[in-house]
Amino acid sequence: MKYAAYPNWFTSYGVYLKQKLLMAEGFPMPSGWMMVTLTVNPDWFEDECDAYKYLKPKVTRYMKQVAEKLYEWGYFEEARHCVNWWKFEFQANGWPHWHVFTNLTKRVSEEQLKELCGMWKWGRVEYKHCDQHGHYAFKYAFKAPLKKYNSDNLKNAVPEWFLNYYEIKDGKPEAFDRVRFFQRSRNFLANFSDWLVSQGKEPHDYKVMQPRKKDKPKSCHFPRPVWMVLDEKMKKVQVIARNEHGDYLKSKTIHLNDAFHTFEHFLTQGTLNGDVVSIKPNHYFLEKIPAGFAQLSDKHKLKQICQNNKMTMTRAKQLRQLAFRKLAQISAYASKE
């Protein structure tokens, strides 16, 4: 059994999965790019939520104005060659701010820099070049608020105004469960490839993204508070059946009655005794599913896993004894997924 990780912007591993999806598209490292940090003046807004809802569309508009200015000053042959992407984060005081990366590799004058800063009228602006530390800047921009999820550090790392927001506006519910933490400028990779060509460089390593076609919605989305969505996600685990050689047979995703970290607490306290042997962090070898941990709606999934699991009790006991002596060898079975 292991935690059913999914791409998200809250946990460290979830952000890692997001990065892998981006890198698979040929997402460029921002080496030599200009990084812009847009902050909010708390004195100009009623609260953090009011500031976020008002400024969220302003970020994209601001960067579009920046691209037009840089084209006007002659830094790009065409305005569309100036591409950017931004990452939404929370400050230590809970107020929102944005890190924006744009492909400007040349230095602007002090007067031009003051003009660019003055275009953001809702807080402080900081401009700096990433120089050759593109990998560090990329890692810094994609840091996650949570290293390991549990209900306590979730409330400490993510502001309550964001977790609990739920409002009925014009008869329709609103929540932040589908908020964008990351966004690119329109036709990002296509325009970036054209910019490389204008610089005399080869864009073979980058895939050209075509504009997505808007499909008709297949289902109705009902907004829910962020804490409710995360709580549901953190109860998902993947149960894997293997044969006596440790080879993968079948897997099912089930829901626990409590969050996965609660399940881990029982393991550390020895409540499950010999039923579970820890292989590596967040990954456990089980002889059987502990009673009362999984929701009844997933009972049929567990039955399928048990039927496909060809692990004999003799082999299970051998693995358990081996786990206490050589945990590294046990982890080899997990790596075959």
PyMOL commands that set and color helices and strands:
alter all, ss='L'
color gray80, all
select helices_A, chain A and resi 12-24+42-44+48-72+79-81+110-118+134-141+151-157+160-163+188-198+226-233+260-268+273-275+296-308+313-325+327-335
alter helices_A, ss='H'
color red, helices_A
select strands_A, chain A and resi 2-3+34-38+84-90+96-102+125-129+166-169+172-175+182-184+236-242+248-255+276-280+283-286
alter strands_A, ss='S'
color yellow, strands_A
deselect
rebuild
show_as cartoon
